[in-house]
Amino acid sequence: MRLLAPLFAGCCILLLTGCLSAKQYAAFPDQAKRVEDPAKGRIYVLRPSRINGLEFIPISDGGKVIGQTTRWSYLCWEREPGETMITSSAEGVSQVALTVCPDNVYYIFQHMCLGWLRSRTELELINQEKAGEMMKKCKPPKLEPQNAPPSAVGH
C-alpha cells in the first residue's frame, strides 16, 4: 500500500502536466495555408522549452492579449499590416518591435530561463528555417475566445 501512494501521486502529476497546452484568445488561422488572409501578416510565437512548464506566459500584440504560452507550445495569429510591439510578460517584460507587411510570416522565439519568483522571458525574431525546427517540437494552442482578457499584459 505504501508503494501505491507515491505511484498514484506521480501518475496524477504526469497527467496534469502532460495535458497543458497554450491558450489562445485571438482567431487561429488555417495552418494548411501560408497566410490565410493575404491582406494580413501572420505571426508565430514559439516556446520550445520545458523550463517552468507549468507557468503560462501572456503574449500581447500592440496591447491586445493574444494568448498564453506554456512549455512546447506556440501561438499563431494574423493581423493588419503596420507597426506593432509583441510583448511577453513574466518576471519582467520583453518586447519585439515588428513592422507587419501583407502576406508575410514572422517567427518569434520565446527564450525561457529561471527567475527569482517567476520565469524570465526574452523574445527574439528568428528566420523560417530555425522556426521550422522548433515547430516540430511544439503543440498548437487551445482556443479560448470566450475567455479573452480585456486588457494588455505588462503591468
NORCORLIN-V372948 format. One record per backbone hydrogen bond with DSSP energy under -0.5 kcal/mol. CO is the residue of the C=O (numbers start at 1). NH is the residue of the N-H. Records with the same first field share a line. If there is no record, write none. Layout:
BEGIN
CO = NH + NH
END
This chain:
BEGIN
1 = 5
2 = 6
3 = 7
4 = 8
5 = 9
6 = 10
7 = 11
8 = 12
9 = 13
10 = 14
11 = 15
12 = 16
13 = 17
14 = 18
15 = 19
17 = 20
22 = 142
23 = 68
24 = 144
27 = 29
30 = 33
36 = 38
37 = 40
39 = 81
40 = 103
41 = 79
42 = 106
43 = 77
44 = 108
45 = 75
46 = 110
47 = 49 + 72 + 73
49 = 72
50 = 53
52 = 55
53 = 71
56 = 58
57 = 69
58 = 89
59 = 66 + 67
60 = 62 + 87
61 = 64
63 = 65
64 = 61
66 = 25 + 26
67 = 59
68 = 23
69 = 57
70 = 73
72 = 139
73 = 47
75 = 45
77 = 43
79 = 41
82 = 100
84 = 98
85 = 62 + 87
86 = 96
87 = 60
88 = 90 + 94
89 = 58
90 = 92
92 = 90
94 = 88
96 = 86
98 = 84 + 100
100 = 82
101 = 104
104 = 42
106 = 44
107 = 126
108 = 46 + 110
109 = 111 + 124
111 = 122
113 = 120
118 = 115
119 = 91
120 = 113
122 = 111
124 = 109
126 = 107
127 = 131
128 = 132
129 = 133
130 = 134
131 = 135
132 = 136
134 = 137 + 138
135 = 138
139 = 74
141 = 143
142 = 24
144 = 147
145 = 148
END
